[in-house]
Amino acid sequence: KDRVLIKLSSTWEGIQAGKILEEQHGIHCNMTLLFSFAQAVACAEAGVTLISPFVGRIMDWHVANSDQKSFKPAEDPGVKSVTKIYNYYKKFDYKTIVMGASFRNTGEIKQLAGCDFLTISPKLLTELSKDVEELTPFLREKDAKELDIEKVTMDERTFRWEHNEDQMAVEKLSEGIRKFAADAVKLEEMLKERIQDIENGS
């Protein structure tokens, strides 16, 4: 049970569901579709086990919606987002695990060395295995502790306002939910077909 995480979308309602599952039922949650700092703070305050901020999808949005079509790793909007979240969590001793996800290149991965967890595709893992450059952690808890960061509180009203102010996060969250909903429909159809096959003796 401890190794199983239920994946939930990082809407306000999803985060509160995660809080209930964690506190009342001991069910670990992985909060996904996380694109804004408001989402990250709300997840930390809810005490969920893990968040999965999407590095590559954030960068994709900025490439599509700005004149800049490439970013150095340190200036990558997705990398900067995860770095900000990591530092905030460590500064204020939140136990929620930060797992960077959705990488587009190894530069993003190396720039987030030191993050709690990273989920990396086989293709990028292969590229990393051939990289002989010495890797220095960019994210370190002791460095985060020394940062001058203000602690914020994320009630529902503040969450909805702060998240809504981030156009990228609003668009990517709604897009992700639509894709999840479409996948759920596909899964239901597949299960119906499989059940019918079993009932028909196929």
C-alpha positions as CSV (number, residue, x, y, z in Angstrom):
1,K,0.0,0.0,0.0
2,D,2.8,2.4,0.8
3,R,4.2,2.1,-2.7
4,V,0.9,2.8,-4.4
5,L,0.1,6.5,-5.3
6,I,-3.2,7.6,-6.6
7,K,-2.8,10.2,-9.4
8,L,-5.1,13.3,-9.1
9,S,-5.3,16.5,-11.1
10,S,-4.1,19.6,-9.2
11,T,-7.4,21.5,-9.3
12,W,-8.5,22.9,-6.0
13,E,-11.0,20.1,-5.7
14,G,-8.4,17.5,-6.6
15,I,-6.0,18.8,-4.0
16,Q,-8.7,18.7,-1.3
17,A,-9.5,15.2,-2.3
18,G,-5.8,14.3,-1.9
19,K,-5.8,15.9,1.5
20,I,-8.7,13.7,2.6
21,L,-7.2,10.5,1.1
22,E,-3.9,11.2,2.9
23,E,-5.3,12.3,6.3
24,Q,-8.3,10.1,6.7
25,H,-7.4,6.9,4.7
26,G,-3.6,6.8,4.6
27,I,-3.7,6.7,0.8
28,H,-0.7,8.3,-0.9
29,C,-1.4,10.8,-3.7
30,N,0.6,12.0,-6.8
31,M,-0.7,15.4,-7.8
32,T,-0.3,15.8,-11.5
33,L,-1.1,18.5,-14.1
34,L,0.8,21.0,-11.9
35,F,1.8,24.1,-13.7
36,S,1.5,27.0,-11.2
37,F,3.2,28.0,-8.0
38,A,-0.3,28.3,-6.4
39,Q,-1.0,24.7,-7.2
40,A,2.3,23.7,-5.6
41,V,1.7,25.7,-2.4
42,A,-1.8,24.3,-2.0
43,C,-0.5,20.7,-2.5
44,A,2.2,21.3,0.2
45,E,-0.4,22.6,2.6
46,A,-2.6,19.7,1.9
47,G,0.2,17.3,2.9
48,V,0.1,15.1,-0.2
49,T,2.9,12.7,-0.8
50,L,4.2,13.8,-4.1
51,I,3.7,16.4,-6.9
52,S,4.7,16.1,-10.6
53,P,5.4,19.5,-12.0
54,F,5.6,19.3,-15.8
55,V,8.9,20.9,-17.0
56,G,8.6,20.3,-20.7
57,R,4.9,21.2,-21.1
58,I,5.6,24.6,-19.4
59,M,8.5,25.2,-21.9
60,D,6.3,24.1,-24.8
61,W,3.7,26.7,-23.9
62,H,6.3,29.5,-23.8
63,V,7.8,28.4,-27.1
64,A,4.4,28.5,-28.7
65,N,3.3,31.8,-27.2
66,S,6.4,33.9,-27.4
67,D,9.1,35.0,-29.8
68,Q,11.7,32.9,-28.0
69,K,11.9,29.4,-29.5
70,S,14.7,27.9,-27.4
71,F,15.9,28.4,-23.9
72,K,19.2,27.7,-22.1
73,P,18.6,25.2,-19.3
74,A,18.9,27.8,-16.5
75,E,16.4,30.1,-18.2
76,D,14.0,27.3,-19.2
77,P,10.6,28.4,-17.8
78,G,9.8,24.8,-16.7
79,V,13.1,24.4,-14.9
80,K,12.7,27.8,-13.2
81,S,9.2,26.7,-12.0
82,V,10.4,23.5,-10.5
83,T,13.4,25.2,-8.9
84,K,11.1,27.8,-7.3
85,I,8.8,25.0,-5.9
86,Y,11.8,22.9,-4.6
87,N,13.3,25.9,-2.9
88,Y,10.0,26.9,-1.3
89,Y,9.3,23.4,0.0
90,K,12.8,23.0,1.5
91,K,12.8,26.5,3.0
92,F,9.6,25.8,4.9
93,D,10.2,22.1,5.6
94,Y,7.3,20.7,3.6
95,K,7.5,16.9,3.3
96,T,5.8,16.7,-0.1
97,I,8.2,15.1,-2.7
98,V,8.9,17.2,-5.8
99,M,9.2,14.9,-8.8
100,G,10.1,16.8,-12.0
101,A,8.4,15.3,-15.1
102,S,7.9,15.8,-18.8
103,F,11.4,16.6,-19.9
104,R,12.3,17.7,-23.5
105,N,16.1,17.4,-23.3
106,T,18.9,16.4,-21.0
107,G,19.8,20.0,-20.3
108,E,16.6,20.4,-18.3
109,I,17.3,17.3,-16.3
110,K,20.9,18.2,-15.5
111,Q,19.7,21.7,-14.4
112,L,17.4,20.1,-11.9
113,A,20.1,17.8,-10.4
114,G,19.4,17.5,-6.7
115,C,15.6,17.5,-7.0
116,D,13.9,14.9,-4.9
117,F,12.8,12.7,-7.8
118,L,12.9,13.0,-11.6
119,T,10.9,10.8,-14.0
120,I,12.9,10.4,-17.2
121,S,12.1,8.8,-20.5
122,P,14.2,5.8,-21.7
123,K,15.4,8.0,-24.6
124,L,16.8,10.7,-22.4
125,L,18.2,8.2,-19.9
126,T,20.2,6.7,-22.8
127,E,21.5,10.1,-23.7
128,L,22.5,10.8,-20.1
129,S,24.3,7.4,-19.9
130,K,26.6,8.6,-22.7
131,D,27.2,12.0,-21.1
132,V,30.7,12.1,-19.4
133,E,30.4,15.7,-18.1
134,E,30.7,16.0,-14.3
135,L,27.3,16.7,-12.8
136,T,27.0,19.1,-10.0
137,P,23.7,19.4,-8.0
138,F,22.0,22.7,-8.7
139,L,19.2,22.1,-6.1
140,R,20.3,21.7,-2.5
141,E,18.3,21.9,0.6
142,K,20.9,23.8,2.6
143,D,21.0,26.5,-0.1
144,A,17.2,26.7,-0.1
145,K,17.2,27.3,3.7
146,E,19.3,30.4,3.2
147,L,17.0,32.0,0.6
148,D,14.9,35.0,1.5
149,I,11.5,33.6,0.6
150,E,8.2,34.8,2.0
151,K,5.8,32.1,3.2
152,V,2.3,32.3,1.7
153,T,-1.1,30.8,2.6
154,M,-3.2,29.3,-0.1
155,D,-6.9,29.3,0.8
156,E,-9.5,28.6,-1.9
157,R,-10.0,32.2,-2.8
158,T,-6.3,33.0,-3.1
159,F,-5.7,29.8,-5.0
160,R,-8.3,30.5,-7.6
161,W,-7.1,34.1,-8.1
162,E,-3.3,33.3,-8.2
163,H,-3.8,30.3,-10.5
164,N,-6.1,32.3,-12.8
165,E,-3.4,35.0,-13.1
166,D,-1.1,32.5,-14.7
167,Q,-2.3,32.1,-18.3
168,M,0.0,29.3,-19.1
169,A,-1.1,27.2,-16.0
170,V,-4.8,27.8,-16.7
171,E,-4.5,26.7,-20.4
172,K,-2.2,23.7,-19.7
173,L,-4.4,22.5,-16.8
174,S,-7.6,22.6,-18.8
175,E,-5.9,21.0,-21.8
176,G,-4.6,18.2,-19.5
177,I,-8.0,17.6,-18.0
178,R,-9.6,17.3,-21.4
179,K,-7.0,14.7,-22.5
180,F,-7.5,12.8,-19.3
181,A,-11.3,12.8,-19.8
182,A,-10.8,11.5,-23.4
183,D,-8.5,8.8,-22.2
184,A,-11.1,7.8,-19.6
185,V,-13.7,7.4,-22.3
186,K,-11.3,5.2,-24.4
187,L,-10.6,3.1,-21.3
188,E,-14.3,2.6,-20.6
189,E,-14.9,1.5,-24.2
190,M,-12.0,-0.9,-24.1
191,L,-13.3,-2.4,-20.8
192,K,-16.8,-2.8,-22.2
193,E,-15.4,-4.6,-25.3
194,R,-13.3,-6.9,-23.1
195,I,-16.3,-7.7,-20.8
196,Q,-18.5,-8.5,-23.8
197,D,-15.8,-10.7,-25.3
198,I,-15.6,-12.6,-22.0
199,E,-19.4,-12.9,-21.7
200,N,-19.5,-14.2,-25.3
201,G,-16.8,-16.7,-24.6
202,S,-14.2,-15.1,-26.9
